[in-house]
Amino acid sequence: MTKEARHYLDGAGYDRWTARWSEQLARELVPWLGVRRDARWLDVGCGTGALTDAIMDLAWPGAVTGVDPSEAFLEVARKKVPGARFDHGEAAALPYPDQSFDAVTSSLVIAYLPDPAAALRELVRVSVPGGLVGVLVWDARLAVGHQYRQAAIAAGVPHVERDFPSYEMESEEGLSRALPGAGLRDVQVRRLSARVSFEGFDDFWDSMLARKGRTTEHLESLPAAQQATLRETLRSLVEPKPGAKVVAEAVAWAGKGRR
C-alpha cells in the first residue's frame, strides 16, 4: 500500500480528477511498450483500471490481470474492464509465482510506495526472462494538480514544498536509475503529457476537490480567508478569461526495460 492509503478509498472521486489524465497517458504508454500480441499482462496498482482498459483495447493481449490493495478501486475497475481479471494484493508482495507474465506494468504507483526499489524488483520477479516491464511516474514539478501548488506559493501559503514533497523516481534521471537498479536491461525513458479540458473554473475546482487526497487535506488545513485567497489565485493562473474553459496539463515519465 502507498504511504497515503487513506487517499485511495473513493474510486469515483479518483475517476473525476486524476483518471482524466491517467487514461490519456495509458493510451500513449501501451503502444510505446511494444509488447507482442497474445501476451500475458499484469497491471500492478491498477486502481480504477485506466491502464488495464488501455491494454485490453490496444495491445491484443492473451490475458490481462490487474492487482491493487484498494477494494474500492477494484470495484470500479471490475465494472470498467469486465474482460480482465482483478486481484487484491500489494505491489511489494505480489501474489503470483516467479515468471508468470510476459509484460508487467505499473502506472503512477511505484514511486509513492514505502520501498519503491523493492516493488520494482517484484515487477521483475513475476516477469518472464526477456519479458517487458513498464512503469509510469508523475513529473515532480508538473504532476497532476501542480497548478494548485503554484497558486498556494503565489498566495503566500507557508511550507508548500514540505507539504507536497517530491519523490526520488519522479524525474527522467530518477526513473533512468531505478529501472537498471532493479535488474532491467535495454532501458528507455520518455516524457508523456496529457491535457484535460474543464467547462470552466468551477468545474475544475469541484473536480479537484472530488479527489480526496493531499490537495484537499492541505486546503482544509488552511483558515477560511486563506482558502478563499488561494482559490482566486488559482483561478487567475488557470482561467484565460472569465467564464472560459480551463485546460490543465500534467506531465509524466514512462520507462521500460527487459528482464
C-alpha positions, 0 to 999 in steps of 0.5 A: 500500500502507498504511504497515503492509503487513506487517499485511495478509498473513493474510486469515483472521486479518483475517476473525476480528477486524476483518471482524466489524465491517467487514461490519456497517458495509458493510451500513449504508454501501451503502444510505446511498450511494444509488447507482442500480441497474445501476451500475458499482462499484469497491471500492478496498482491498477486502481480504477483500471485506466491502464488495464482498459488501455491494454485490453483495447490496444495491445491484443493481449492473451490475458490481462490481470490487474492487482491493487490493495484498494477494494474500492478501486477494484470495484470500479475497475471490475465494472470498467474492464469486465474482460480482465481479471482483478486481484487484491494484493500489494505491489511489494508482495505480489501474489503470483509465482516467479515468471508468470507474465510476459509484460508487467506494468505499473502506472503512477504507483511505484514511486509513492510506495514505502520501498519503491526499489523493492516493488520494482524488483517484484515487477521483475520477479513475476516477469518472464526472462526477456519479458517487458516491464513498464512503469509510469511516474508523475513529473515532480514539478508538473504532476497532476494538480501542480497548478494548485501548488503554484497558486498556494506559493503565489498566495503566500501559503507557508511550507508548500514544498514540505507539504507536497514533497517530491519523490526520488523516481519522479524525474527522467534521471530518477526513473533512468536509475531505478529501472537498471537498479532493479535488474532491467536491461535495454532501458528507455525513458520518455516524457508523456503529457496529457491535457484535460479540458474543464467547462470552466473554473468551477468545474475544475475546482469541484473536480479537484476537490472530488479527489480526496487526497493531499490537495484537499487535506492541505486546503482544509488545513488552511483558515477560511480567508486563506482558502478563499485567497488561494482559490482566486489565485488559482483561478487567475493562473488557470482561467484565460478569461472569465467564464472560459474553459480551463485546460490543465496539463500534467506531465509524466515519465514512462520507462521500460526495460527487459528482464 
